[in-house]
């Protein structure tokens, strides 16, 4: 079965960095569009960044451009999100998403990121 397991979240001070990882299994990872979303308390889930399978073209939400970097290692079936210059407003649960079509849309369980001094 499909599994997406996020890791790397935690508590970090403003201005700090974190790298999230999402280990995937149960589907052909190299051809999947991989995305990171986040959901802050009381807010809707929002797209943060995405990376295509073939070619690896990337997408970032405007507020994350220049601070976040999404990457993937198809040999390890893993997608990463490097987050720099973190702000308190980046505090949220971060979710990994694998999209291969309307009926093949998978989510991880989420990892908490808290930015606070």
Secondary structure, DSSP 8 states (H G I E B T S, - for coil): --EEEEE--EEE-TT--EEEEEEEESS-GGGSEEEEEEE-TTS--EEEEEE-SSTT-EEE-GGGTTTEEEEEETTTTEEEEEE-S--GGG-EEEEEEEEEETTEEEE---EEEEE--
